[in-house]
Every structure is written in C-alpha cells, then in structure tokens.
Amino acid sequence: MPTQEGSWLAANQILMSEPLTVTRDILTSLVNAVQLENPVAVTLTMKKRAGARAADDIVASENLRLFRVRLETRVLGRAAKRHGKRLRMVCVIEMSADHRLHYHCIFERPYHCSFERFRAIIRDQWPKTDFGYHEVDVQDRSDSGWTDYLIKPRQKRSLLDSIDWTNCQP
C-alpha cells in the first residue's frame, strides 16, 4: 500500500509523462473556461534591462502586475480601488529568439470603454512601467486562433510555467 507521499510521486510522474498535446488540450480548455464577454488580444513586449536590473520571469510578473493596476485604475476608475473591481485576463509569457520577454494576453474590455480608448490606454500605460518596451499590439476580438497561439509550446521553457498565474484574473 503506497504512502501518501508515494501516491503524490506516482501522480506527479503520470502528469510529467503525459504528452505535450494532452497538456495543451488541458490548458486550452482552462483558457476557454474563462468566459470573457468582450475579449481583446494583447501582446506586450519587455525591455531586456532597466537600469541595473535584467528582465526575468519574476521581474516580468511584477512589471505586469503594476501595469494591470495602472490599466484597471484608468479603465475602471475608483471601483478598482474601492470595490476591488478587476479586469478579467489570461497572460502567458514567452521569450523570443533574441531573448526578449513578451506577454501574450487576453483582456476583457468593459463595454463602457470603446476599443479605441482601451487600446490607447494600453499603449500609453505599458511604456510607463519600468520594463515596458514600445512594441505593443492590441487587436479587438480575440478568438480560438489567439488561444491556440497563447498555448503554443514554441518560445516557452515549460508550457505550464509560461502562464502567469499571479496575474491571471478569471
């Protein structure tokens, strides 16, 4: 009879031995389970360095959190602070061939905010963060093709670790 620790180890080995396609399918179903009413596809590129600090996954997550707070303040106003209102989002981090970190995200745009205004706020606020680079892409109405692109295994060290769970707001 296996111990509890042995059971966890066996379960962990099964998860690690599952093919990449099964992991992709699970993550795709998780992303699709987040019902976003008005999804916007966003790519946010990061600077490699800011002062003496180099960009890594932890710095990237902190930078995205600060951006998220700035964005929510601009879009949701006082409700963001007073009532804890949040924009729903899913964020995935990748590293390009030239070793530049970037995020692919799905943000839910509130209906009271036009797409043009939402895009302008994103393009204005991202470069104001320490690691925000000037390359920002915002597309209205993300679809299943964007979800597939988020979950692609290319440019990721680990598919599961690429999702920025700290900044995802379901």
C-alpha positions as CSV (number, residue, x, y, z in Angstrom):
1,M,0.0,0.0,0.0
2,P,1.6,3.3,-1.1
3,T,2.1,6.1,1.4
4,Q,0.6,9.5,0.7
5,E,4.0,10.8,-0.4
6,G,4.3,7.8,-2.7
7,S,0.9,8.5,-4.2
8,W,1.8,12.1,-4.9
9,L,5.1,11.0,-6.6
10,A,3.2,8.5,-8.7
11,A,0.6,11.1,-9.8
12,N,3.4,13.6,-10.5
13,Q,5.2,11.1,-12.7
14,I,2.0,10.4,-14.6
15,L,1.5,14.1,-15.2
16,M,5.1,14.5,-16.3
17,S,4.8,11.6,-18.7
18,E,1.7,12.8,-20.5
19,P,2.4,14.0,-24.0
20,L,2.6,17.7,-24.7
21,T,-0.7,17.6,-26.7
22,V,-2.6,16.5,-23.7
23,T,-1.1,19.3,-21.6
24,R,-2.0,21.8,-24.4
25,D,-5.6,20.4,-24.6
26,I,-6.0,20.8,-20.8
27,L,-4.6,24.4,-20.9
28,T,-6.8,25.3,-23.9
29,S,-9.9,24.0,-22.1
30,L,-8.9,26.1,-19.0
31,V,-8.4,29.2,-21.0
32,N,-11.7,28.6,-22.8
33,A,-13.5,28.1,-19.5
34,V,-12.8,31.7,-18.6
35,Q,-15.8,33.3,-20.3
36,L,-14.7,36.7,-21.4
37,E,-17.6,38.8,-22.8
38,N,-15.5,41.2,-24.8
39,P,-12.0,39.7,-25.3
40,V,-9.1,41.7,-26.6
41,A,-5.8,40.1,-27.8
42,V,-2.8,41.9,-26.5
43,T,1.0,41.5,-26.9
44,L,3.2,43.4,-24.5
45,T,7.0,43.4,-25.2
46,M,9.5,44.0,-22.4
47,K,12.8,45.7,-22.3
48,K,15.8,43.4,-21.7
49,R,17.1,45.7,-18.9
50,A,16.0,48.7,-16.9
51,G,18.9,50.3,-15.1
52,A,20.9,47.6,-13.4
53,R,18.1,45.1,-13.4
54,A,17.7,42.4,-16.1
55,A,14.3,41.1,-17.1
56,D,13.4,37.6,-15.9
57,D,10.1,35.8,-15.2
58,I,9.8,37.2,-11.7
59,V,10.6,40.8,-12.8
60,A,8.2,40.4,-15.7
61,S,5.4,39.2,-13.4
62,E,5.9,42.2,-11.1
63,N,6.0,44.6,-14.0
64,L,2.8,43.2,-15.5
65,R,1.1,43.4,-12.0
66,L,2.0,47.1,-11.9
67,F,0.7,47.6,-15.4
68,R,-2.5,45.8,-14.6
69,V,-3.1,48.1,-11.6
70,R,-2.5,51.2,-13.8
71,L,-4.8,49.8,-16.5
72,E,-7.6,49.0,-14.1
73,T,-7.3,52.4,-12.5
74,R,-7.6,54.2,-15.9
75,V,-10.4,51.9,-17.2
76,L,-12.5,51.1,-14.0
77,G,-11.8,54.3,-12.1
78,R,-12.5,54.3,-8.3
79,A,-14.2,51.0,-8.5
80,A,-10.9,49.3,-9.0
81,K,-9.6,50.6,-5.6
82,R,-12.8,50.9,-3.6
83,H,-14.6,47.8,-4.6
84,G,-11.7,45.6,-5.8
85,K,-13.0,45.5,-9.4
86,R,-10.6,43.7,-11.7
87,L,-10.3,43.3,-15.4
88,R,-10.5,39.6,-16.3
89,M,-7.4,38.4,-18.1
90,V,-5.2,35.5,-19.1
91,C,-1.5,36.1,-19.5
92,V,1.3,33.9,-21.0
93,I,5.0,34.8,-21.0
94,E,7.4,33.8,-23.8
95,M,11.0,34.6,-24.8
96,S,11.7,35.5,-28.4
97,A,14.7,34.3,-30.4
98,D,16.6,37.5,-29.5
99,H,16.0,36.7,-25.8
100,R,13.3,39.4,-25.2
101,L,10.5,38.5,-22.9
102,H,7.0,39.3,-24.0
103,Y,3.4,38.6,-22.9
104,H,0.5,37.3,-25.0
105,C,-2.7,38.1,-23.2
106,I,-6.4,38.1,-23.4
107,F,-8.0,41.1,-21.6
108,E,-11.7,41.6,-21.1
109,R,-12.6,45.1,-22.2
110,P,-15.5,46.6,-20.3
111,Y,-18.4,47.6,-22.6
112,H,-18.4,51.2,-21.3
113,C,-14.9,51.6,-22.7
114,S,-14.6,51.7,-26.5
115,F,-11.9,49.6,-28.2
116,E,-10.1,52.7,-29.4
117,R,-9.9,54.1,-25.9
118,F,-8.9,50.8,-24.4
119,R,-6.1,50.3,-26.9
120,A,-4.9,53.9,-26.3
121,I,-4.8,53.4,-22.6
122,I,-2.8,50.1,-23.0
123,R,-0.4,51.7,-25.5
124,D,0.1,54.7,-23.2
125,Q,0.5,52.9,-19.8
126,W,2.7,49.9,-20.8
127,P,5.8,52.0,-21.7
128,K,5.4,53.9,-18.4
129,T,6.3,50.7,-16.5
130,D,10.0,50.1,-15.8
131,F,10.3,47.2,-18.3
132,G,7.6,48.3,-20.8
133,Y,9.0,48.3,-24.3
134,H,7.5,50.4,-27.1
135,E,6.3,47.3,-29.1
136,V,2.6,46.8,-28.1
137,D,0.0,45.1,-30.2
138,V,-3.7,45.3,-29.4
139,Q,-6.4,43.5,-31.5
140,D,-10.1,43.6,-31.0
141,R,-12.0,40.3,-30.5
142,S,-9.5,37.5,-29.7
143,D,-10.7,34.1,-31.0
144,S,-9.8,30.4,-30.8
145,G,-6.8,31.1,-33.1
146,W,-5.4,33.5,-30.5
147,T,-6.0,31.0,-27.7
148,D,-4.1,28.4,-29.8
149,Y,-1.3,30.9,-30.2
150,L,-1.1,31.6,-26.5
151,I,-0.8,27.9,-25.7
152,K,1.8,27.1,-28.4
153,P,4.9,25.3,-27.0
154,R,7.4,27.3,-29.1
155,Q,9.3,30.0,-27.3
156,K,8.4,28.6,-23.9
157,R,10.7,26.8,-21.4
158,S,7.7,25.0,-19.9
159,L,4.1,25.2,-21.1
160,L,2.7,25.1,-17.6
161,D,5.2,27.6,-16.2
162,S,4.5,30.0,-19.0
163,I,1.1,31.0,-17.7
164,D,1.5,34.0,-15.3
165,W,-0.9,32.6,-12.7
166,T,-0.3,35.6,-10.4
167,N,-1.7,38.0,-13.0
168,C,-4.5,35.9,-14.4
169,Q,-7.9,37.0,-13.3
170,P,-10.6,34.5,-14.2
